[in-house]
């Protein structure tokens, strides 16, 4: 059985959030959060996540659900 996976905007963000959260969790458990390389890696993941979020927010287009030629009265 072969699984077909596609990489979407949501899956990229979920992967980065998961890696960051698991990284902070295990770094805290094993008491290695004070090492500078661990801090750099974890905050680099956080910076990538923020960059992706800003990029997707800037590229997001406004979606209108109603056509402009057929206006609807919402008072009913």
Secondary structure, 3 states (H helix, E strand, C coil): CCCCCCCCHHHHHHHHHHHHHHHHHHHHHCCCCCCHHHHHHHHHHHHHHHHHHHHHHHHCCCCCCCCCCCCCCCCC
